């Protein structure tokens, strides 16, 4: 039996156990103690341009037509029900399963290997402190999201398992949490990453609220643990270029022939990172239903190690000192407007972001770029349940250190100053990527008015133009080899799809 089959069977057993979890409890408790909710989207999306049924590369251009299938199921059992108006102790159990595959809708064909138990926690209230809700287990939390992008710029504790305490009243929500993010960030290279943080939301008046928060990660030095933070001291005359090309060992041996055993040994150290978030929400003013503004700034956690192979011998290089200055800034806003009640709604959203790697001053990469995007969606209500949707988006992406994208079918791959170079520090012939999209069609909303009313059944057409060649997931053979039997002969900047899709929250 293959590893994939074993994983799928294990997940199936877990799903069955979770489905049976409330059954025995319900035999002894009231039915209203158990609740279930969730979300799904599934689609048939013919792609006549040879793509993978997504209009663009990612949801910077809006989530609509740029995301694949998804399903989530969240379960809740009130082990000890909360009595309204009292300070009695209460507790509830929560589990969430989610993943991105549906049979017949994507290449993974609904495999359970693509689903995970993303959240599992216990909540308990009025234990030790009245008015405080304790949470033990996964701790993921956020102020809100950008619905047109499916982004949560203000989220905290995404990778953290631990304990948190939440105090709430009519004016404030105060959260503090502590835990370990080692498995979330390192996976099978686990090393303890202590995590502490919190958030504060203040409702100043009806229709105006502010929020701030942050989290700090610390990965301690551990002698003898190969997965703990280390740094490999770089020998003299070794540059960052050698790291980008993964040629550090080769350069060392060129300068020190026959001294393989003297290659520098890793030195234990510690690592740290952080994330700060802010939120402003306001609305209930004339046609303005609500506006969410989010911002985050952070220092990414350093990477661990990689392997170089020279003359059949493997060398492990620890990169903590080469990846510990990667900063991110993201700003996102979304405004919901009822232009003509029960006739026309408009939602617009925008994001702006920058990535800066202070260690890398020589190579184009995803860690040194700037981008912004604007998405506008209008929904015209032909009847209460039949709507017409039109959405457009424009995005600009800029590589701050050279070319990062191919603009033509015959553009070079690795390059230096735009010239072909098999060991170049750039990719392609463009340092900018501009993308425009249009999506339009009909929506059936059984529950009535609202851009975000669900369930929705949509018949849509999407059109994209990008300055990048093949700016969508595809199976094209892009090599410039003269013997390539599927060789491309022209630029492909336009892309279109048709989509029949269903989306629901329940």
N, C-alpha and C positions, 0 to 999 in steps of 0.2 A: 504493500500500500504506500503510495507517494505521500510526501510531506503535506502537499496541498489537500489531499483527501483526508488526512488525519486532522488537519486544522479545521476543515469544513465540518467534519463529524463532531469534533469537540464543541464548535460553536453551535451546531444544531442541538447537541445535548444541553448546552447552556440555555438556549432559547426555550427548550421544552421545560427545563427546570424553572425558569422564570415565569413561564406561562402557568405552571402549576403552583407557583409560590403563593399567590393569593387564594387559591382554591381551598386549601386546607384551612386557611385562616377564616375564609368566608363561611365555612361550615360552623364556626364558633362565634362569629361576629356579624354585625349588621352589614348588608350589602353596600350601604353608602360609605363604608370605610375604605373601599377600593375604588380607584379611578385610573383611567388610562387615557393618554392623549398622544398625539404625534403629528407627523408631517410626511408627505410624500410628493414626489413629482416623477412622472414617467412620460415618455414621448416617443412618437415615430417621427423621425426627422430625416427624410431623404436628402442626400447630398450629391447632386449631379456633377460637382466639380472635383470629386475624388477625395473629399475630406472625411473627417471622423464625426460628422453630424453636429458640429459646433461651429457657429458663425465665425468666432475669432479665437484668439489664443487664451484670453483669461478675462475675468470679470471686471477689469479696469474699464471695459467698454460697456458695463452694465451686465447684470446677471442674466437677463432675458436672452435666450438662444445661445449663451456662452457657457452654460453649465449643463452637465449631464444629469442622469437620474439620481435620485436620492430618496431615502426612506429613514424615518426615525420613529421609535416607539418609546414613550416614557410611562413608567408604571409608578403608582403611589399607593401605599397601604398605611392607613392610620392605625398604628398599633395601639395608641392611646389617644382617643379623640380629644380635640381641643374644645372646651366649653366656652362659648362666646361670653364676654363680659366678666370673665373670672381670671384669676392668676394661677389656675391649677396646672400641674405638670401635664405635658402632652408630648407625643413623639410620633414620627412618621418615617417610613422607609421608602427610598426612591431608587429607581434604576432606569437607565436610558441606553437603548440599543440604536445604533445608526450606521449607515454606510451608503456607498454610492454605486449601486449596480442593480439592474432589473433585467430579468431574462428577456432577451430580444431587443433591448434598448441600448446596449453597449457591448463592447468586446468581451467583457467579463461574464456576461450572460447570467447575472444574478447570483454569482458564486458567494456563498456565505463567508468566504475568506475575506471579502471586502467589507464586512461588517464587524463592529466591535462593541464591547460594553464600555461606552465612553464615559458614563457617569454612574456611580454607585455610592450612595451616602445615606446617613441617618440624620434627621433633624429632631431636636428636642428643645422644648421651650419651658421657661420658668424653672429651670434646674440651677440651683445655687443663686442665680440672680433673676429677679422678676423682670419681665419684659425683654429678656435676652433670649435669642434663638441660637442654639449651638448646632453646628454642622460638622459631622465627622465622616471622612471619606474624600471623594473628589470635591474640589472647591471652586470650580470655574464660575465666574460671575462677570457681569458687564452692565453698564448703564443703559445701553440700548444698541440699536443697529442702524445701518444704512440699508433700507429695504431694496432700493434699486440696484445696489451693488452686492448685497448679501455679505457685507463686511461688518465687523464689530471692532472698531478702532479703540474702544475703551475697555476691552476685556482684561481681566486679571486672573491669575492662578490657573491658567489653562492647563499647565502640565503638573499641577501640584495636588498631592494627596496629603491630607492633614486634618486640622481642626480650625474652625472659625467661629467667631461670636458676632451676632448681628443685633444691634439695639435699634428699635424703631419707635417713633411717635409721629404725631401729626406733622412735625416740621422736619425732622432729620432721619436719615438712615446711616448708622455708623457701623462699619464692618472692620474687624481685624482678623488676620489669619496667619497661620504658621504651618509649615509642612516640609515635604521633601519633593523635589522635582527631578530627581536623578533618573528615574525610569522614563519619565516623559521626554526628557531632553537627550538622554544617552541610549535608551533602549537596552540592547544586549551588551552594551559597554558601560553598564551601570556604575556610577560613582555618586556618592551622596551629594546632593545640591540643596543645602538648607535654604528655605524660602520664607520670607516674612513680608507682610504688607497689609494694606487696608484701603478703605475708601470712605468718603463722606459725601452724602447727597443732602442738600438743603433746599426745601421748598419755601422760597421767600414769600411769595403770594400765590394765589391761584393763577396758574398759567405761566409761572416763572420758577425755574429751579436750576441749581448749580451743583456740580459734582467734581471732586478731585480724588485722586488715588495714586497708588504706586506699589511696586513690589521690588524686593532686592533678593538677589541670588548669590550664595556663597558656596563654593566648592572647595573644601579644605584639602590641604596637603596630606597625603597618606603614603608613608614609606612602604615600598614593596608592592603596591597595587598598580598594575600596569594600566588600568583604566582611570586612575586618578590623574589630576593635572600634572603634567611635566612639560619641560621645554628642552629642546635639543639645542645646545650652544652652537651657533653657526661658526664654522672655521673662518679664518681670514680669507678675504677675496671672494667669499660666497655672497651673492646678492639676492634680492627679492625676485629678480628675474629667474634665477635658478630654481627657486621655490615654485613659481608659477609653472615652469616647464617640468617640474619634478626631476631636476637634474642635479640636486645638491650632492648626492653621493658621487655621481660621475665626475663633477668638478673637483671634489675633494681628492678622488683617486688620481685625477690628472695631475694634481699638484703634489700628491703624496703617493706615488706608485708603490705597490707592494705593502701598503700599510693599512689594509682593510680592517685589521683588528684594533686600530687606533682611532677609528671613527668616533666622534664624541658621544659619550653616553648621556642618556636623559637625566635631567636634574629635577627632583620633585619641587613643586610650587603649589600655589593656590590660584583659583580663578573666581571672578565676580562679574556680575552684570546687573542691570536694573531696567525698569520701565516705569514711566510716569504718565498718567492719563488725566485728561480734563474733559468736562462736559458742561454744555449750556443748553437748556431746553426752554422754549417759550412758545406760546400760542393762544388759541381761543380769542383771536382778535379779528373780527370781520371775516373775510374769506380765508384767513390763515387758520388752519386747523392746528398745526404744530410744526415746529422747526427744531431739529436736533443738530447741534454742532459738537464735534468730537475732535480731540487732539491727543496725540501720544508722542513721547520722545523716549528713546531708549538706547542702551548699549547692549548689543547682542552678546550672548554667552560665547566664549572662545571655543573653537573646535578642539578635537582631541589629538588624533594622530592619523598618519597615512603611511603607506609602504612603498619604497622604491626598490626595484630589483636590478642589480648590476652583476653581470657575469654569473648569473644563476643563484646569487645570494640575495636574500631579502634584508632590507634595513628599515627599521621603524623610526619615523621622524615625528616628534611631538611638536605641534604647531601652536601651542598656547600663546607664545610671544609674537607669533605672526598673524594672529586673528583676534587680538584683544582690543582693537580700536575700531570696531565697526558700529557706526551710529546710524540711527533711523529717526526720521521725523515724518509724521503723517497727520494730515488735517482732513476732516470730512464733514460735509454738511448736507442735510436733506430737508426740504420744505414741502409741506402738503397744503394745497390750496383748493378750495371749493369755489371755482370761478363763477359758475352758475349752478346753484344747488339742484341736484337731481337731474342735471343736464350735462355738465362738463366739469371734470376735476383735472387738476394739473399737479404733477409732482416733479420737482427738479432736485438733482443732487450733484455734488462735485467732490472730488478728492484731489489732494496735492501731497506729494511725498518726495523725500530726498533720502538717498543712501550715501554714506561717506565712509570709506575705509582709509584711515590715517596710515595704516601700514603699507598699503598698496599705492604706490605713486607711479607705477610703470605700465599697468595692464588694464585694458577695458574689462569690466565685469559687472554683474548685477549688483555688486556692493558699492558701485560708484556711478549713480545715475540719479536723474531728476525726472519727475513725471507729474502731469495733471490731467484731469478728465472732467467732462461735464455730460450728464445724462438728463434728458427731459422727456417725460411721458405724459401724454394727454389721453384721457378716457372719456369718450362721448357716449352718453346713455341713450341709445335708440329706443329701448324700453327699459323697464326696471331690471330685467334679467339679460337682455341682449345689448352688448356694448361694442363700440369700435375703439380699438387701441392703436395709437401711433407713438413710437418712441424713436428718438435719435440721440446719438452720442458722438463725441469727438474726444480723442485722447492724443497727447503729445508725450513722447518719451525721449529722453536725451541721455546718452552715455557721456559722462564727464571726462573720460580718459581714452578717447579713441573710438574706432568703429566697433560696433557690437552686432550689427544686423546686415543681412545680404539684401541688396536692393534689386538684383537682377538674377536671372536663371544662370548666367555665366559669371557671376561675381565670384571672387576668390573666397576661400574659407579662411584659413589662418593668413594674416597679413601683417605688414609693418608699414605704417604711413600709407595705407591703401594699396600697397604692392604685394604681390604674392610672395609668401614666405612661410614655408612649412613649419617653422619654429616661431612664427610671429606672435606678438602679444595682443593682437586685435583679431576680430572676426568679421569678415565681410568688408563692405565698402560704405557703410552708413553709420553715422553716430547719432542719427535721429530716426524715430519711427512715429509716423502720424497715421492715425486710424479713425475712419468715419464709419458709422453704422446707421442703418435705418431698419426699423422693424414695424410692421403694421399688419392688422388683421382683425378678426372678430373674436369676441369673448362671450362665453355663456357663463353667467354668474347666478346660480340658482338662489343664492341668499340676497341678491339685490345689489344696490349701489355700493361703490367703493373700489378704489384702485387696488387695495389690498384685501378685498373681500374674497373669501374662499369658501367652498371649492370653486375652481375655475376650469373651464374647458376652452382651449384656445386654438384657433387656426391662424397661423402667422406665416408671413414671408419676411425673410431677413436678407439684407444686402450690405456688403462691406467693401470698402476700398482702403487699402493700406499701402504705404510707400515701401513696405517690406515685401519681398517675394515669398509667396506661400505662407502668408501670415495666419495660418490656421492648422490645426492638427491634421496630418495627412500621412499617406503611405508612399509618397513619391520617392523615387531613387534619385537623390540630388547630386550624386557624384559627377564630376566632370570627366571621368574616365571615358576615353574614346570608344571603349568596348562595352559601355553600358547599353544594354538592349532597350532600356526605357528612358533614354536620354531626353531631357527637356529641351525645347527649341524656342521658347518664348517666355517672357515675363508673365507672372500670374499675380496680379494685384487686386483683382476683383474676386469676390466669393459670395455665393448666395445659398440659402437653404429654405426649405419648406418644413413647417413643424405643426404637427397635431399633438397637443400635449394636455395633460391633466395635472393639476396641482391642488393640494388640499391640506388644511390643518384640521385636526379633529381632537 
